[in-house]
Amino acid sequence: MFVGPWFDGRMAPELPARVRLSRSGLTATLEHDSITESGVVLTIGAAEQSHVEAQDPAFLLHDYLRRMRSVLTALEASRGSGLGPLCTWAPVR
């Protein structure tokens, strides 16, 4: 389990961390995942919403996110840098 600094040098918050969302009333929870060493999972209610690698945020665990990155990278290449801040992705590994 990852307990050191995040990728930008800040110390990782103690997890799990929970907050009640004002609009839905659901609970949002950040927890360490059981798949990777430095992964953090966002769950809202009982549904997993997102995953990020604290030490390497360019790493994408889910296939659909890697496919989205590939599409955006191809669009950026075909249009120059017309997509601006949408394409700040790291190279595909």
Summary of the structure (lengths in Angstrom):
residues: 93
radius of gyration: 15.7
end to end distance: 23.3
largest distance: 43.1
contacts: 192
relative contact order: 0.13
helix: 22%
strand: 27%
